[in-house]
Amino acid sequence: MVNYIWNCKTVDALVSKDENPEVVHTVHWRVTGESKELNSNENPYTITSIGTQVLETGEIVNFIPFSEVTHTDVIEWTKSAMGEEQVLSIEKNIDNQIDLLINPTNITLTIKD
């Protein structure tokens, strides 16, 4: 079981668009997955995925001034723009990487002379 933490606090905004100031158009997202299982240091296994998501700004409806935008708002906008399939793909990729940390299929060995 993995807990996903979405960080969408960094955004790019247009100075203004259609008389609306500071219009968010791109989100720099970071998703960190933390396993319930702990490693030898008693910490969860963690993997982070990062990227950007462009938001639709063609027709602005129900504009929210930037000073009132919450982190929850931006996470919702980002996931909505990505679509459910892309969100699930990101989280599945994190799951797979954590599984490889817990159950490695490769190891590094050193030959002794």
Beta strands, then each sheet from edge to edge (+ up, - down):
strand 1: 2-17
strand 2: 20-38
strand 3: 44-54
sheet 1: 1+ 2- 3+
end
